[in-house]
Amino acid sequence: MDDPICPLCGRPIPPDAKQSLHHLVPRLKGGKGGPVVLLHQICHNEIHATLTEAELAREYASIDALKAHPRLAKFIRWVAKRPPGFHSKTPGARRKR
């Protein structure tokens, strides 16, 4: 069976890679029980380092919207060159809460 593909960066997610489920609408903003996507942990971390829960709920509740965000687009171009199991600390400052 093929590894699942991360919908954000397009790389496979091997079984030993750090990974997690992302609620497209944050649970705190009414997304409990809503659609989730399996992402590399590094991709998930970058989403939450970039956007607030309110922004995610309001404007970024789809993979296409996330890919269109300038910081995430830059991150995706960078991480796409890394091996599928690659993980590192999320660079740059965390967003303000």
Backbone bond lengths (Angstrom), bond angles and torsions (degrees), N, CA, C in turn:
res aa  C-N    CA-C-N  psi(-1)  N-CA   C-N-CA  omega(-1)  CA-C   N-CA-C  phi
1 M - - - 1.470 - - 1.532 109.79 -
2 D 1.304 116.59 138.75 1.456 120.86 -179.96 1.523 110.28 -76.03
3 D 1.330 114.80 150.43 1.465 119.91 176.12 1.529 108.87 -67.21
4 P 1.352 116.67 147.54 1.471 118.18 174.71 1.524 110.14 -62.37
5 I 1.323 115.92 154.08 1.469 121.48 -179.92 1.528 108.66 -101.86
6 C 1.318 116.27 132.53 1.463 121.25 176.59 1.528 107.86 -69.18
7 P 1.336 117.96 119.83 1.468 118.77 -177.42 1.533 112.93 -68.26
8 L 1.334 117.84 -18.18 1.459 119.22 -179.69 1.530 111.01 -80.13
9 C 1.344 116.68 -56.12 1.470 119.14 -174.28 1.527 113.49 -97.84
10 G 1.340 117.30 -14.02 1.454 120.20 178.11 1.520 115.18 81.50
11 R 1.338 117.28 3.19 1.464 120.77 178.75 1.530 109.45 -89.76
12 P 1.354 117.31 153.11 1.465 119.62 174.56 1.534 110.50 -64.42
13 I 1.329 115.71 153.99 1.467 121.30 176.03 1.529 106.97 -111.87
14 P 1.353 117.97 96.19 1.463 119.51 179.99 1.535 110.63 -66.00
15 P 1.350 116.78 155.33 1.468 119.99 -176.35 1.528 113.82 -56.74
16 D 1.346 117.20 -29.95 1.462 120.09 -177.55 1.534 112.75 -89.63
17 A 1.334 117.63 -0.77 1.469 120.62 -179.77 1.522 110.03 -77.97
18 K 1.335 115.95 148.04 1.461 119.72 172.45 1.515 107.92 -66.72
19 Q 1.321 116.09 128.86 1.463 121.08 -174.72 1.517 109.98 -149.04
20 S 1.308 116.59 159.73 1.463 120.01 176.99 1.521 109.99 -160.40
21 L 1.326 114.79 164.69 1.458 121.13 178.39 1.522 109.31 -91.11
22 H 1.320 115.63 136.16 1.462 122.08 177.92 1.520 108.64 -112.39
23 H 1.321 116.63 125.62 1.466 120.78 173.64 1.524 107.82 -78.61
24 L 1.322 117.49 121.52 1.466 120.17 -178.18 1.529 110.62 -62.15
25 V 1.325 116.70 -37.04 1.465 120.94 168.79 1.525 104.97 -108.25
26 P 1.345 118.30 120.97 1.468 119.85 -176.66 1.533 111.99 -53.70
27 R 1.341 114.95 141.92 1.471 119.75 -179.72 1.522 111.84 -54.39
28 L 1.339 115.91 -38.93 1.473 119.80 -178.62 1.524 112.34 -68.15
29 K 1.330 116.37 -16.37 1.471 120.89 -177.57 1.524 111.03 -110.95
30 G 1.323 117.04 27.90 1.456 120.87 175.46 1.520 114.99 94.96
31 G 1.315 117.36 8.95 1.464 119.94 -176.87 1.513 114.99 -91.63
32 K 1.322 117.95 3.91 1.468 120.42 179.24 1.517 108.31 -60.56
33 G 1.319 116.67 125.43 1.458 120.41 -177.55 1.525 112.81 82.77
34 G 1.319 116.87 -1.71 1.469 121.03 178.68 1.516 111.28 -83.58
35 P 1.335 116.55 -173.40 1.467 119.86 -176.01 1.530 111.98 -67.10
36 V 1.334 114.48 140.95 1.465 121.42 175.25 1.520 108.63 -125.64
37 V 1.332 115.42 153.74 1.466 121.11 175.92 1.519 108.39 -128.47
38 L 1.334 116.36 144.55 1.456 121.70 176.64 1.522 108.48 -84.66
39 L 1.334 116.08 124.57 1.462 122.00 -179.02 1.521 110.19 -126.05
40 H 1.347 115.90 157.92 1.459 119.41 164.45 1.530 106.74 -59.24
41 Q 1.314 117.44 145.45 1.466 119.84 177.82 1.526 111.08 -59.09
42 I 1.336 117.18 -39.13 1.469 119.75 -178.94 1.538 110.75 -63.80
43 C 1.345 116.89 -35.93 1.471 120.33 178.51 1.527 109.84 -69.97
44 H 1.330 116.19 -41.78 1.471 121.06 178.23 1.528 110.33 -62.53
45 N 1.338 116.00 -44.60 1.471 119.93 179.57 1.533 110.73 -59.19
46 E 1.323 116.03 -41.09 1.464 120.19 -177.39 1.530 111.13 -66.06
47 I 1.327 117.07 -38.57 1.466 120.38 176.65 1.525 110.06 -57.66
48 H 1.348 115.67 -48.64 1.469 119.49 -175.67 1.523 113.12 -77.52
49 A 1.333 117.16 -19.54 1.471 120.27 174.46 1.532 109.89 -77.74
50 T 1.330 116.20 -21.55 1.468 121.81 -174.18 1.523 112.62 -95.54
51 L 1.321 116.57 -41.31 1.464 120.86 -169.63 1.529 112.32 -122.23
52 T 1.316 115.21 146.80 1.470 120.07 175.13 1.529 108.86 -79.56
53 E 1.330 116.27 164.43 1.470 120.58 176.75 1.531 109.78 -58.38
54 A 1.334 116.35 -41.26 1.469 120.46 -179.19 1.529 110.74 -63.08
55 E 1.340 117.30 -43.39 1.474 120.46 178.60 1.527 110.71 -63.87
56 L 1.343 115.28 -41.05 1.464 118.74 178.77 1.523 110.70 -60.64
57 A 1.328 117.08 -44.92 1.462 121.14 -178.12 1.528 111.52 -67.51
58 R 1.335 115.93 -39.80 1.460 121.30 -171.66 1.536 112.38 -81.08
59 E 1.334 116.13 -45.96 1.472 118.74 -169.05 1.519 115.41 -124.68
60 Y 1.328 117.83 -14.13 1.464 119.70 -171.79 1.527 112.35 -127.52
61 A 1.331 116.42 43.40 1.466 121.24 -177.31 1.530 112.33 -91.29
62 S 1.332 116.98 20.67 1.470 120.56 174.52 1.527 108.86 -142.00
63 I 1.321 115.35 156.48 1.467 120.26 178.02 1.532 110.29 -61.55
64 D 1.339 117.55 -41.14 1.467 120.01 -179.72 1.526 111.20 -60.96
65 A 1.333 116.94 -41.03 1.469 120.09 179.01 1.527 110.30 -65.63
66 L 1.332 116.67 -41.69 1.471 120.20 178.72 1.531 110.38 -61.51
67 K 1.334 116.61 -44.49 1.474 120.91 -179.13 1.522 111.89 -62.83
68 A 1.333 116.74 -26.74 1.467 120.83 -177.47 1.534 112.77 -82.12
69 H 1.341 117.62 -13.67 1.468 120.01 179.80 1.536 108.60 -68.01
70 P 1.354 118.34 131.39 1.478 120.05 -174.05 1.530 114.35 -55.62
71 R 1.329 118.69 -45.82 1.471 119.62 -178.61 1.528 110.53 -67.51
72 L 1.331 117.09 -39.94 1.464 119.34 179.91 1.529 110.78 -69.60
73 A 1.325 117.80 -36.78 1.474 120.92 177.35 1.527 110.21 -60.76
74 K 1.324 116.43 -42.20 1.469 121.38 178.50 1.530 110.23 -64.79
75 F 1.343 116.27 -43.77 1.462 121.52 177.68 1.535 110.67 -60.09
76 I 1.336 116.82 -45.25 1.469 121.17 -178.22 1.529 110.37 -61.11
77 R 1.342 117.00 -42.69 1.479 119.94 177.76 1.530 110.25 -60.28
78 W 1.334 116.65 -39.47 1.467 121.52 -178.80 1.533 110.84 -70.58
79 V 1.323 117.08 -49.97 1.473 120.49 -172.51 1.530 111.04 -73.36
80 A 1.324 117.71 -24.18 1.468 120.67 -179.81 1.528 111.76 -61.34
81 K 1.344 117.06 -22.94 1.472 121.33 -179.95 1.530 111.95 -85.51
82 R 1.330 117.46 -5.51 1.468 121.38 -177.84 1.533 110.07 -91.75
83 P 1.362 116.39 157.81 1.471 117.96 177.76 1.540 111.26 -64.79
84 P 1.338 117.83 156.87 1.467 121.21 -174.74 1.537 114.73 -55.89
85 G 1.327 117.35 -33.85 1.466 119.75 -178.03 1.519 114.10 -89.85
86 F 1.331 117.24 5.44 1.466 121.83 -176.31 1.524 111.68 -60.88
87 H 1.337 115.10 136.52 1.462 120.39 172.98 1.523 108.53 -145.66
88 S 1.312 115.75 143.83 1.459 119.72 173.07 1.513 107.59 -152.49
89 K 1.297 115.36 170.41 1.459 119.33 174.10 1.525 108.66 -61.60
90 T 1.306 116.61 147.01 1.460 120.40 178.80 1.524 108.37 -71.12
91 P 1.350 117.74 119.59 1.459 119.76 -178.62 1.529 111.37 -75.62
92 G 1.303 116.13 162.85 1.466 120.01 175.69 1.519 111.14 82.25
93 A 1.297 114.57 170.35 1.461 121.47 -176.53 1.518 110.44 -73.95
94 R 1.308 115.66 146.89 1.452 120.62 172.00 1.525 108.10 -70.83
95 R 1.312 116.59 151.67 1.464 119.29 177.51 1.529 109.01 -67.43
96 K 1.306 114.82 158.51 1.470 120.14 176.15 1.522 108.07 -72.84
97 R 1.315 117.70 140.29 1.473 120.44 -179.43 1.515 109.80 -79.58
